[in-house]
């Protein structure tokens, strides 16, 4: 996963695709629903709703 792809997704310029989602949950060893939220008609990142310390 390129740094520019991550940046575009976090900036809202690009939707996270399958490769991005897989790399995120596998790389962080966490469940899908910890990072992503799926709502009717919209896909949003959990990062939009909460900041991550670190």
C-alpha positions as CSV (number, residue, x, y, z in Angstrom):
1,X,0.0,0.0,0.0
2,X,1.6,3.3,-1.0
3,X,1.7,6.2,1.3
4,X,0.0,8.4,-1.4
5,X,-2.9,6.0,-1.5
6,X,-3.3,6.1,2.2
7,X,-3.1,9.9,2.1
8,X,-5.8,10.2,-0.6
9,X,-8.2,7.9,1.3
10,X,-7.7,9.8,4.6
11,X,-8.2,13.1,2.8
12,X,-11.4,11.8,1.3
13,X,-10.1,12.1,-2.3
14,X,-10.4,8.3,-2.9
15,X,-12.7,5.6,-1.5
16,X,-10.9,2.7,0.2
17,X,-10.8,-0.3,-2.1
18,X,-10.5,-3.9,-1.3
19,X,-6.7,-3.8,-1.2
20,X,-6.7,-0.8,1.1
21,X,-9.2,-2.4,3.5
22,X,-7.4,-5.8,3.5
23,X,-4.0,-4.1,4.1
24,X,-5.5,-2.0,7.0
25,X,-7.2,-4.8,8.9
26,X,-4.3,-7.3,8.3
27,X,-1.6,-4.8,9.0
28,X,-3.1,-3.6,12.2
29,X,-4.4,-7.1,13.1
30,X,-7.9,-5.7,14.0
31,X,-11.4,-6.4,12.8
32,X,-13.1,-4.6,10.0
33,X,-15.7,-2.9,12.2
34,X,-13.0,-1.4,14.4
35,X,-11.7,0.7,11.5
36,X,-14.6,1.0,9.1
37,X,-18.3,1.7,9.4
38,X,-20.8,0.8,6.7
39,X,-24.0,2.7,6.6
40,X,-26.9,2.8,4.1
41,X,-25.8,4.6,1.0
42,X,-22.4,5.6,2.5
43,X,-19.1,4.1,3.4
44,X,-17.1,6.0,6.0
45,X,-13.9,5.5,7.9
46,X,-14.0,5.3,11.7
47,X,-11.1,7.7,11.5
48,X,-13.6,10.4,10.5
49,X,-15.4,10.0,13.8
50,X,-12.5,9.6,16.3
51,X,-8.9,10.6,16.5
52,X,-6.2,8.2,17.2
53,X,-3.6,9.0,19.8
54,X,0.0,8.4,19.0
